[in-house]
Amino acid sequence: MPKLLEAEKQRSLEFNNIRSDMAPVEAMNSRDAMAQASSLTQRITTERQKQPGDSERMVINMGPQHPSTHGVLRLVLELDGETVTKCEPVIGYLHTGMEKTMQSKLYQQAIVVTDRFDYTNTMGNNLVYCLAVEKLLGAEIPERGQALRVIMAELSRLGAHMVWLGTHLLDLGAMTVLFYTFRDRELIMDMFDTICGARLTASYMRVGGVVADAPKEFYDQLDFFLSIMDERIDEYAYLVSDNEIFHKRTKGIGELTKEEIIDFGVSGPCARAAGIAWDVRKSNPYSGYEKYDFDVPVGQKGDVYDRYLVRMEEMKQSVRIIRQAYEGLPEGSVRCADRKISLPPREELATSMEAVIHHFKLITEGFHPPRNQEIYQACESPKGEIGFFISSDGGNKPYRCHLRGPSFVNLQALPAMLEGRLVADAVAIIGSIDIVLGEVDR
């Protein structure tokens, strides 16, 4: 046993280009971040401040229990009347240590953790993680497997935008749209159930491809879905297009300039709403996205209304991509042919001892990417650029695993959008960012 521990220690020392686990703690202590955080949380709800030559101000807590703050986001707002003079987002109510959990799992086992980051975009999270591990391994994915991945990722994008639209308008007082969007999202959930047996936390992707080919029932459901979806998206728009209240609560609210977006690192619809035509599917194509014909919608003002318009058009573009992938679905395998990466087909287990050995080794030990490798893989999630940084020390588990979550990065732009606006605008602005706290407090 001591020899095994010594070998593990030596292997860790050889992999010397990664910071230690204590580095973030040491950095935090050096800038006295803990003291700053505790002083922030000690500010009470009804504290009143008097500024010299200024009106009386109040510091209040918005959230974390209120639905419009998405459950576990707390905003410390300093108000001058109903005008927000200062906004401090306070996170940390949902920390679950997901990245550390992934480092304790075999590469294949860690896939199920990705579903929980952004639970509205489970398939998209599966995809970016699998692509990252495949980049470590140098795996080649068959075209049919890539096409199925694209279909599922775009269905997931549609479902995420439906959740955003329904809840965003519910926050603003419009309840009807929620029923329409969740009616159609159920069709997507049913397809997920058919293809992998799960609705919300779906794990259909595998390192090396997908778990299995789609059954005939899935294609029947997809046929029906594609036949009605363009009309349904127009239906959503019709419900709010002439609504004066919606226009007044969204136009000119929460504007961000291109310069601010670049400074904050904002991505996704929030960036495209200001005219920045950045979409990872176009700029750095993956899974064969370069073969599909689709547009990247952009806005001009970067306000809440433009973010709404961009996402509405993105839903139509997703339907367009799915239709192309479905119509051009190639024949062939859905998993990598390398038996050291993908499980062999079940029928081979009855006739091939080599297949049985590969199956046993993959299930019990997993695979071992090359030592001292570091990669970053980005994809376009419904909320922006999502990426995985993974380091390998030659073992069967990630040595380091870190998620670049768009919700976390985009949230830091909230004070710039909200300060100077009314308290009521906070609800509209937060909804327009489309954050999921599972991705923020991971």
N, C-alpha and C positions, 0 to 999 in steps of 0.2 A: 504493500500500500504506500509506504513512504516514497518508493521509486516512482510510482505512478504520479504522486503529487509533485515530485521534483520535475518529472517530465512535463507535466502541465505548466508548471511555473516557468520552466525553460522556454516552452513554446510561446508563452505569453510575453516573455522578455524579448524573444526574437522579433515579435510583431511590435516594433517600437515606434511606429509612426502614428499611433493613436493616443489621444490624451487619456489620462487616468479617470476613473469614475469620480474622483474627488475634485477634479479640475473645475467643474461648474460651481461646486460649493465654495471652493477657495476663491474663485473669481467673485462670487456673490458677497462673501465676507469682506473681501478687499474694498469693495465699493459701499459697504454698509447697507446692502439692499434689504436685509432682514429688518433693520431698524426703521428704514423708510416705509416698508410694507406695514409694520405694526403701527406706526404713527398714522397711516392712512386709515386702517381699520378702526382706530380709536375715535375717529371723528363721528360724532353722534348725529342722528337723523335730524333733530330740530335745532342744531347749533346755529346761532345767528352771529353774523359778522358785521361790523360797521367799518367801512372803508372811509378814510379821511376825505371829506368833500364828495362823498358818494352816497347812494341810497342804501338802505338796509338790505343785506343779502342773507340768503338762507342756503344751508347745505342739506340736501336730502338724498336719500337712497332710492333709486329706482330699481326695483327687483331685489333679490333674484327670483322671487316667487311669481312675478307677473308674467303671463304668457308672452307678452310683447317683448320681453327681454330673453326669450327662449330658455326659460327655466332656471338656468344657473349662471346667468350673467348679471352682475351687479354694476350699476352706474352710480358713481358719486357725482351728483350734479350741484354746482353752485349757481344759484338763481338770483337774478335781479328782477323781481316781479315774476313774470313768466318767461323771461329770456334767460337762456343758458349762457353763463359767462365762462364756465369751466366744466369740463367733463373728464372724468377719470374712470375708464373701464376697469373693473376688478374681477379677475378670473381666479380659478383655483378651487371651485366648489365641487368639481367633478373629477379631479385627478385620479387616474386609474393605473398609471404606470404601464401603459400598453406597449410602448417601445421596449421597455425592460423585459416585459413578459415575452415579447417576440424573441429576445436574445436568449431565452431559456428554452425555446422550442426548436425542434428540427425545422429546416427551411420549409418543408411541406406543411407541417403542423401550424406554422405561424400564419398561414393564409386566413384561417378563421378569425384571427384577431383583426385583420384589416376591415372586415365587415362592420366592426363596431366603431371605427373612427367617424365616418360620415354614414350613418345608417340610412340616408336617403340615396346614396350612390354606392351600394355594396359591390356591384359588379365592376364599377370603375376602379374601386379600391383594390379588388382582387387583381385587376389587370395590371395596374402600375407596379404592384409588388412582384407579381410573376415576371413581368418584363425586366425588373431590376435583377432578380435572381438569375434569369436566363442570360442576362448580359454578363454576369459573373461566370456562368458556365459555358458561354458561347453556344447556346442551344439554338437550333433552327426549328421554327414552328411551321407545320404544313399549312398550305393556303386555306384549306377548309377550316382548320382550327382558327386561323386568323380572322376569317370572315365571320365565324360564329362569335368570336370575341367582340368584334366590332358591333354586331347586331345587339349583343347583350349590353355592351357599354352604352350604346345609344339609347336603348330602352331604359337603362338606368338613369341616363341624363334626362330623358323625358319625364320619368317618374319623379326625379328630384325637382325639376322645374314645376311640375304639377303641385307638389307639396308646397314649394315656395309661393306660387301664385295664390293658392287657396288660403294659406295662412297669412300671407302678406295683406291680402284684401280683408281677411277677417280682423286683423289688427286695426285696420282703418274703418271698420264698422260695416263692411259689406259681406254678408254671410253666404249669399246664394252661390257665389263662384266656388266656394269650398266643396259644395255638394257635386258640382259639375266635374271639378278636377279629380276628386277622390273616386267618383264613379268610373272615370276612365283609367285612373291609376290602378284600380282593382283588376283591370284587364292585364296590365303589366305584371302585377303580383301573381295572377293566375298562370301567366306564362313562365314566370320564375319557378313557381311550384311544379309545373309540368316538366321543366327541363332539369331541375336539380333537387326537387323535394322540399325547398324552403321558400318562404315568401319575403320576409324582411331581411334577415341576415343570410343572404344567399352566398354560397361558396361553390360556384360553378367552375371557376378557373383553376388550373393546376400548373405548377412549374413544368413546362414542356407542352402545354396545350390546354385542353379542357377535359373535364372528367369523363365525358362520353358524348357521342353524337346526339343531336336533338331528335326526339321521337316525332312521328307523324302528327300527333295531336298538337305539338308545339307549332308546326307550320300551319295547321288549320287555324289556330288561334291568331297567329301572326298575320295570315291573309285577311282575316276579319278586321284586325286592329288597323292595318294599313289602309283598308278600304274606307274607314270612317274618320281617321285621325285628322286629316287636313280640315275637314268640315268642323270637327270638334274644337280645334284650336281657334278657328274663326268665331265659333260660338263663345268662347271665353272672352275674346276681344270685344264682341258685340255687347256683352253684359256691362262693360265699363267704358267703352269708347266715347259715349256721349254723357257720361256721368260727371256733372259739374263739380261735385264734392271731390271725386277722385282726382280730377285735374288740378283743383286748387291745393290739394294736399300733397301733390307729387311734382308739379312743374316748378322749377326754380328752387327746389328744396334739396339740400345736401349736395351741392355741386362740388365737384373736384376737378381741378385743372390737370392737363397732361403732365405738367411739371410735378405737381403734388403726387400724382399717381406713380410716377417713376421714383420719386424720393421715398415713398412709403413701400414700394415693391408690390403695389396692388396689381392683381391680375384678374382674368376672367371677364364676365359681363360688366363688372364695375369699371375695368380699364377700357373695355371696348365702347362703353357708353360715352366716354369722353373723346372718342375718335382714334384710339390706339388699336389698330387692327392686328392684335397679337393673339394667336391661337396656336397652341403647341401642335395640334393636329396638322396645321399648315406649315409652321416654321420648322418643326422637327418631327416629321411624320413617323408613326409607329404602327404596327399591325396592318400595314397596307393602306393606311389612310391616303397616301399619295395617289391611289388609284380611283378615289371617289371624287365626284364632282359636287362641291358644295360651297356656299358662300359664308364669309365671316361678317355678320351684321355689326355695324358700328353706329354710334350716336354722335352727337355734337356737343351737348351742354354738360354731360356727365352728372345729371341730376337724377332724382328718384324716378322720374317719368321715363327718361332715356334708358335707364336700367331695365325698366319694365318692357319697353319696346324691344330692346336687344334680346331679352330672354324669350319673348313671344316669337320672334323670328328664329331664334335658335331651335325652338321646338319644331318648327317647320323644316329646318335644315336637317335635324336629326331624323325625321320621318323620311326625308329624301335620301339620306345616307343608308338607312335601314333597307329601304326599297331597292337601292342599287346592290347592296350586299346580298340580299335575299335572291334577287333575280339572277345575279351572277355567281351564286354559290357553287364553288367547284366540287368535284368529286374527290374522294381520297380520304386519308387518315385525318384524325383531329388531334393526334398527339405526336410528339417528337419520336423519331425512330430509335433514338439512343436508349437502350434498355437500362443504362446506368443512370438515366434521368427520369424516364417515364415507365410506369408499370406496364408489363407485357399484357396483351389481351388475355382475357380469362380462358378463351378456348385453347390457348397455347399451354396453359398450366397442366392440362390433362395429357399432353403428349411430349412435352419438352422439360427435361430436368434443368436445363440451363435457364428456362423461363422461371421455374420454381425458385431457383437460387437468386436470380435477379429480384424477383418479387419479395423474397424473404429479406434480402439485404436492404432493399429500399424501404421496406416497412420498419425494420428494426434499427437500421443505422442511418438511412437517408443517403444523401450524396455529399461529397466533399469538394467545394470549389477550390480553385488554386489559392495558395497562401499569399498573404500580403497584397491582396487585391482590394481596391476601393472603387465603387461605381456610384453614379447618380443617374437615376432614370426619372424623367418627367412625363406626365400625361396632362391632358386637358380635362379637368373635372367640371361639373356644372358650376362650381364656385370659383374656378381659376386653376392656376398651375399647381398640381399635386405632384410631389416627387418623393422618391425613396433614396436615401443614402445608405448603402450597406457596405460594411467592411468584412473581409474574410481572413481568418487566421489558419485556414486549411481544415477547420473542424466541420462538423455537420450541423452547426448552429451559427447564426449571424454573430460575429464578434461585436459589431456595432450596427444598430438599426435605428435610423432616424427618419421621421416623416416631415416633409415640408408641406404643412397643411395650409391651403389657401384661406380658410376661415380665420385662422390664427393671424396670418399676415394682414389680411384685409381689415380685420377688426381694429388695428392700430390707426387706421385712417378715420375712425369714428369721431374723435374729438375735433378734428379739422372740419368735418362735415356738420357737426352739431353746434359748436360754439358760435353764439350769435343768433341762433334760431330759437323758436319757442319749444317749451317742454313737449307739446303735442307732436312736434316734428320728430322727436326722438324715436317714436314708434315707427313712423314711416321710414326713417333713415336706417334704423337697425334692420327692418324687414327687407329693405332694398339691398343690403349687403349680402343677405342670405347666408347667415352663419349657422353652423351646427356645432354646439359646444363639445360634442364628443371628439371633434377634430381639434378644438382649441385646447381643451383640458385633457389631452391624451396622456 
